[in-house]
Amino acid sequence: MEPENDASEPLSSDGGEPGEWLDLGLRSQPLKMSLYDAFTLLVSLQVGSGIFSSPSQVNNHSPSPGASLIIWTLCGAIAWAGAASFAELGAAMPVNGGMQEYLHDIYGPFLAFLASWIWIFAVKPSSMAILSIIFAKYWTRVFAEGYEDSFWLNKLIALTALAVIIFLNAISMKATSRLANFFLYLKLFTVLLLLICCLLFVVFGLHLGTTAPNWDWKSENWFSVRAAGQDNSSIDWSTAGVWAMVGELTMAFYAGLWAYAGWDNANMVAGEMQNAAQELPTAIHTAVPTVIICFLLANVSYYILIPWNEIGTSDTVAEMAGQKILGKAGAIVFALLVSAACLGSININVFTTARLTISAANKGHLPAALKESRCNFSENQPTQPQTSSDGERPQGRNFFTSILGLFGKGPLWVTPIKSMLFNGAVTSVYIMVGTFGALVTFIGIAEYVFFFFTVLGLLVLRAKRPLMPRPYRAFVGLPLIFTLTSLILVVRGAIAAPIQGTAIALLLLFGTAWHAHSNYDGVTWWRRARYERIPA
């Protein structure tokens, strides 16, 4: 049974940070975007925290520094093709819900349910876990020297960061959502600061670090293949077979693609443009190359500032770069900037994941207890809250009464606390059992299974509904390239990372079982059987 007021949440990747109107559901009127608006939004969606952590993983699974730069370019090309394909779907089917709704329209409700299931139990919580882990690593590298490799300290800090963000969202989601743009500009500023530091080193020789400057970028061959163990390479690229090399490259691609995450929101941009047919191609074909160039410059900066045998030893590459050129002060500055950016990404994901969970519960895909968007923690409070002019909280509610509401002593609690606690519990499991590299691969396999079916569905729609209005139509080669690449990444990735592949397969099986158990005209099979046994 469908609820009357069900707002499906876009199934977004989590490297970038959507603007308020896109994922926070705060706008009341459709916003008609200009070409410049679309360009800036598409850039902002893709520039996330991944560029400050993924380079080490790409480096470790690439045959050389030059090859890693090629991989970053190819990852951008894949994101480019995917963004163009999703934009065509968004322009042709301007519905709320994004990929989930496309899958429902093309393949039926089952695949749409599985997409929602995987995003709730795998993609979203794993993304928040990665961001929490990155936050902890940057924090311990600077403020807990000598303990940066401590398993329990890193896990404790990561869990604390997650808990704090959930608590702040529980107090006021609107207040935390207003910080989205601030965190976005903070990440762009961090990338710009990195590029400026590199430029000052190359042009003026600026070096305030305590160790000798790195000259590998001048003395070494950028395309010399690595032996096993050289610069943290796990295989000997000069003697490895094709199958082994493809497996390593798949891991590198997943790390790079996670940094580009956010391109899948191009479908939302398509539905908001004033003239999608003419301006959307221009926006996509300028925004994605801009991000590619930005990421390439950032990676070149890492290879110039950090010795090549060190760049793959830690996921805190921005802090390492700051340490090398500006000393301790530089390390602290970059650690604080990236940590704040991670908190911003966790913040936006806590909100969007809660909305996605509520939407799934409203459709009967999750237990009914999770579908309440407003939870009354006080038995003596009225059923209908007296909302203030901002529509978010009761009159007279402040920070202290909000805290009391957690213990049933304050006014009505109007944030989706149950969903946030549920998502926080799932995320905590991933924080405890996962590492950055393992979780990036896990997310990549999970996402690209459904990205494959979605873009394949675009080709299906072109064949089955040729007369369907399409304000924007991507070049046919783009969805073809994307589907083929996605299929290779999923199959080879699952083989190269059997634990992650098996975990996703089990989640899909559990999701299938849950769907069979609960989705019978919106009523669970055991409840329907009970009702049918009752005599008339």
Secondary structure, 3 states (H helix, E strand, C coil): CCCCCCCCCCCCCCCCCCCHHHHCCCCCCCCCECHHHHHHHHHHHHCCHHHHCHHHHHHHCCCCHHHHHHHHHHHHHHHHHHHHHHHHHHHHCCCCCCHHHHHHHHHCHHHHHHHHHHHHHHHHHHHHHHHHHHHHHHHHHHHCCCCCCCHHHHHHHHHHHHHHHHHHHHHCHHHHHCCHHHHHHHHHHHHHHHHHHHHHHHHHCCCCCCCCCCCHHHHCCCCCCCCCCHHHCCCCCCCCCHHHHHHHHHHHHHHHHHHCCCHHHHHHHHCCECCHHHHHHHHHHHHHHHHHHHHHHHHHHHHHHCCCCCCCCCCCHHHHHHHHHHHHHHHHHHHHHHHHHHHHHHHHHHHHHHHHHHHHHHCCCCCHHHHCCCECCCCCCCCCCCECCCCCCECCCCHHHHHHHHCCCCCCECCCHHHHHHHHHHHHHHHHHCCHHHHHHHHHHHHHHHHHHHHHHHHHHHHHCCCCCCCCCCCCHHHHHHHHHHHHHHHHHHHHCHHHHHHHHHHHHHHHHHHHHHCECCECHHHHHHHHHCCC
